[in-house]
């Protein structure tokens, strides 16, 4: 019995939508939008707004395609983990063929939109991000090395670069600074999650850092990364991308992240690891929102 016969059309489409990891994609598009906004001095005009809209649509589609492909490749792993066992591919609600075709269609449509409505460089950068996440990270790095998050984090750090190239047709140093912030934010963010989900990862067979190097070593790495992240978060102010308003939020948020990292290193608990993970989401969201507000007020 196929998925289509088991589920009504509306329910089936909800399964496809879930395959795109909507919350993750929303954060990706938000970060890309920040790159777009910062690339345009002052308020955007009508043509720039349309360009940004097409960019968001194209990036959303390709990011959703990468997420769907990830779910397909990791369906057996997802089925072993409480955090991911609900995914349609893990539960067998969607077949491999359905997930693969869905991913291919999203990627193709998104790429065409970016090439035709935006510019070729953004299309190629977005497609390279798809390959980096769906193939290099998911298929090769994730099952191979405990540094998978560090190396694979390059793909996750690309959205502001994609946003910047959408509006300018090139990649400036400002975009690379935003890239660096997300790149350094990713390991402490994800390792905090891996700490309190360590048994899931152990059962899955993935060589996540808490599994291969232990709890204490992972906590130390989280702390060290939060310290380095603070330096990266200061760079938009140092480079002249932002004013004192952003600097205030960058310092407060980064010191807060370091505080969580220090507390986690000194006295571990699953509850604290969860709080650290949740704060990391607040850190990045508010940091980029502060960049956005600062851009228009100063």
Long-range contacts (C-beta under 8 A, 24 or more apart in sequence): 2-95, 3-93, 3-94, 3-95, 3-98, 6-93, 7-93, 15-88, 15-93, 15-94, 16-68, 16-88, 16-94, 16-98, 16-102, 18-86, 18-87, 18-88, 19-64, 19-67, 19-68, 19-71, 19-87, 19-88, 19-89, 19-94, 19-99, 19-102, 20-63, 20-64, 20-65, 20-67, 20-68, 20-106, 21-64, 21-67, 21-70, 21-71, 24-63, 24-67, 25-60, 25-63, 25-64, 25-67, 27-281, 27-284, 27-285, 28-59, 28-60, 28-63, 28-156, 28-159, 29-56, 29-59, 29-60, 29-63, 29-159, 30-285, 30-288, 31-159, 31-160, 31-163, 31-178, 31-182, 31-284, 31-288, 32-56, 32-59, 32-159, 32-160, 32-162, 32-163, 32-166, 33-163, 34-160, 34-163, 34-178, 34-288, 34-291, 34-292, 35-159, 35-160, 35-161, 35-162, 35-163, 35-164, 35-166, 35-167, 35-175, 35-178, 36-163, 36-164, 36-166, 36-167, 37-163, 37-292, 37-295, 38-160, 38-164, 38-174, 38-178, 38-241, 38-291, 38-292, 38-295, 39-163, 39-164, 39-166, 39-167, 39-168, 39-172, 39-174, 39-175, 40-167, 43-296, 48-167, 51-117, 51-118, 51-166, 51-167, 52-163, 52-166, 52-167, 54-113, 54-114, 54-117, 54-118, 55-114, 55-118, 55-122, 55-162, 55-163, 55-166, 55-167, 57-110, 57-113, 58-110, 58-111, 58-113, 58-114, 58-117, 58-118, 58-122, 58-123, 58-126, 59-110, 59-114, 59-126, 59-159, 59-162, 59-163, 59-166, 60-110, 61-106, 61-107, 61-109, 61-110, 61-113, 62-106, 62-107, 62-110, 62-111, 62-114, 62-126, 62-127, 62-129, 62-130, 63-129, 63-130, 63-159, 64-106, 64-110, 65-102, 65-103, 65-104, 65-105, 65-106, 65-107, 65-110, 65-130, 65-134, 66-103, 66-107, 66-129, 66-130, 66-133, 66-134, 68-99, 68-102, 68-103, 68-106, 69-99, 69-100, 69-103, 69-130, 69-134, 69-138, 70-133, 70-134, 70-138, 71-99, 72-96, 72-99, 72-100, 72-103, 73-134, 73-138, 73-139, 74-138, 74-142, 77-204, 77-205, 77-206, 80-200, 80-203, 80-204, 81-197, 81-200, 81-201, 81-203, 81-204, 82-197, 82-200, 83-197, 83-200, 103-134, 118-166, 119-165, 119-166, 119-169, 121-165, 121-169, 121-170, 121-171, 122-162, 122-165, 122-166, 122-169, 125-158, 125-161, 125-162, 125-165, 125-171, 126-158, 126-162, 129-155, 129-158, 129-162, 132-158, 142-206, 143-205, 143-206, 143-207, 144-207, 145-207, 146-207, 146-208, 146-209, 146-211, 146-212, 146-213, 147-209, 148-207, 148-208, 149-186, 149-187, 149-190, 149-191, 149-208, 149-209, 150-186, 150-187, 153-182, 153-183, 153-186, 153-187, 154-183, 156-182, 156-183, 156-186, 157-181, 157-182, 157-183, 157-186, 173-239, 174-236, 174-239, 174-241, 177-232, 177-235, 177-236, 177-239, 177-241, 178-236, 180-232, 180-235, 181-229, 181-232, 181-233, 181-235, 181-284, 181-287, 182-284, 184-225, 184-228, 184-229, 184-232, 185-229, 185-280, 185-283, 185-284, 187-221, 187-222, 187-225, 188-221, 188-222, 188-225, 188-226, 188-229, 188-257, 188-261, 188-276, 188-280, 189-277, 189-280, 189-281, 189-284, 191-218, 191-221, 191-222, 192-222, 192-264, 192-273, 192-274, 192-276, 192-277, 192-280, 193-273, 193-277, 194-218, 195-219, 195-264, 195-268, 195-270, 195-273, 196-270, 196-273, 196-274, 196-277, 215-268, 216-268, 219-261, 219-264, 219-265, 219-268, 220-265, 222-261, 222-264, 222-265, 222-276, 223-258, 223-261, 223-262, 223-264, 223-265, 225-261, 226-254, 226-257, 226-258, 226-260, 226-261, 227-258, 227-261, 229-254, 229-257, 230-254, 230-255, 230-257, 230-258, 233-287, 236-291, 241-291, 242-290, 242-291, 242-294, 242-295, 242-298, 243-294, 243-297, 243-298, 245-290, 245-293, 245-294, 245-297, 245-298, 246-290, 246-291, 246-294, 249-286, 249-287, 249-290, 250-287, 250-290, 253-282, 253-283, 253-286, 253-287, 254-283, 256-283, 257-283
